[in-house]
Amino acid sequence: MAGIPDVIVQSGSALPYGRAQKQAMANEQFKMGAIDLETYLEDVGRTDAAMIIQRLDEQKAKEAQMQAPPGGM
């Protein structure tokens, strides 16, 4: 429509400054699927993100192995 702006410009930055704001943004992005689990964990301040991912992968592998039919067929 004519006369209605497509973009609104505000001065300042839209980047999160505080830790809580950054965590809230990471939560929203993770829920939307915009970031993966490792990025989410790093954004919320987990320094052991890679180790957490490794443990989750190991747990998934164990669960898949338990779900597999006996004898491999």
WOPEDA-V650468 format. One record per residue. N is the residue number from 0. RES is the residue in one letter. SS is DSSP state (H for helix, E for strand, L for the rest). PSI is psi as a letter, one per 40 degrees, with the letter a starting at -180 (* if undefined). Layout:
BEGIN
n: [N	N]
res: [RES	RES]
ss: [SS	SS]
psi: [PSI	PSI]
END
This chain:
BEGIN
n: [0	1	2	3	4	5	6	7	8	9	10	11	12	13	14	15	16	17	18	19	20	21	22	23	24	25	26	27	28	29	30	31	32	33	34	35	36	37	38	39	40	41	42	43	44	45	46	47	48	49	50	51	52	53	54	55	56	57	58	59	60	61	62	63	64	65	66	67	68	69	70	71	72]
res: [M	A	G	I	P	D	V	I	V	Q	S	G	S	A	L	P	Y	G	R	A	Q	K	Q	A	M	A	N	E	Q	F	K	M	G	A	I	D	L	E	T	Y	L	E	D	V	G	R	T	D	A	A	M	I	I	Q	R	L	D	E	Q	K	A	K	E	A	Q	M	Q	A	P	P	G	G	M]
ss: [L	L	L	L	L	L	L	L	L	L	L	L	L	L	L	L	L	L	H	H	H	H	H	H	H	H	H	H	H	H	H	H	L	L	L	L	H	H	H	H	H	H	H	L	L	L	L	L	H	H	H	H	H	H	H	H	H	H	H	H	H	H	H	H	H	H	H	L	L	H	H	H	L]
psi: [i	i	e	h	i	d	h	h	h	i	i	a	i	e	i	h	d	i	d	d	d	d	d	d	d	d	d	d	d	d	d	e	e	d	i	i	d	d	d	d	d	d	d	e	e	h	e	f	d	d	d	d	d	d	d	d	d	d	d	d	d	d	d	d	d	d	d	i	i	i	e	e	*]
END
